[in-house]
Amino acid sequence: MALFKKKCVYCKEKIEKGEEVWEKVKVPEFTGVRLQPFCSEEHAELYRKNIKGIKRTNYCPRCGV
């Protein structure tokens, strides 16, 4: 039974327990870094490259938009 399988953050494929690659990466919605599961080192590196230019939020506290 596969109730608690992890999914790769980059490709969303299910990963078998013990085969995941854990990396500390920046998550745009949060400050700091989080430990995230990936199916391979290549996907971890691609995620880091793709996420680098994304702003954390588009909310402007002054105008409320």
C-alpha positions in Angstrom: 0.0 0.0 0.0 1.5 3.4 -1.0 -0.3 5.9 1.1 2.7 8.0 2.2 4.9 8.1 -1.0 6.7 11.4 -1.6 6.4 13.3 -4.8 9.2 15.0 -6.6 8.8 18.8 -6.2 9.9 19.4 -9.8 8.2 16.6 -11.9 5.5 15.5 -9.4 6.3 11.8 -9.9 5.9 9.5 -6.9 9.2 8.4 -5.3 9.8 5.1 -3.5 10.7 5.4 0.1 14.4 5.6 0.6 15.1 6.6 -3.0 14.3 10.3 -2.6 17.0 13.0 -2.7 16.4 15.6 0.0 17.7 19.1 -0.8 17.3 22.5 1.0 15.8 24.8 -1.6 14.0 28.2 -1.6 10.2 28.0 -1.8 8.7 31.2 -3.3 5.8 31.3 -0.8 8.0 31.2 2.3 11.1 33.0 3.6 14.2 31.0 4.0 14.8 27.5 2.7 12.9 24.2 3.1 13.9 20.6 2.9 12.1 19.2 -0.2 12.1 15.7 -1.9 13.4 15.2 -5.5 13.7 12.1 -7.6 17.2 13.0 -8.8 20.0 15.5 -8.4 19.3 16.8 -11.9 15.7 17.8 -10.9 17.0 19.5 -7.7 19.4 21.6 -9.8 16.7 22.4 -12.4 14.3 23.5 -9.6 17.0 25.8 -8.2 17.6 27.4 -11.6 13.9 27.9 -12.4 13.0 29.3 -9.0 15.8 31.8 -8.7 14.0 34.6 -10.6 10.6 34.3 -9.0 9.6 37.0 -6.5 8.3 35.9 -3.1 5.1 37.8 -3.4 3.3 40.3 -5.6 1.4 41.9 -2.7 1.8 45.7 -2.2 1.0 46.6 1.4 0.6 50.3 0.5 -2.0 49.9 -2.2 -3.5 46.5 -1.1 -3.1 44.9 -4.5 
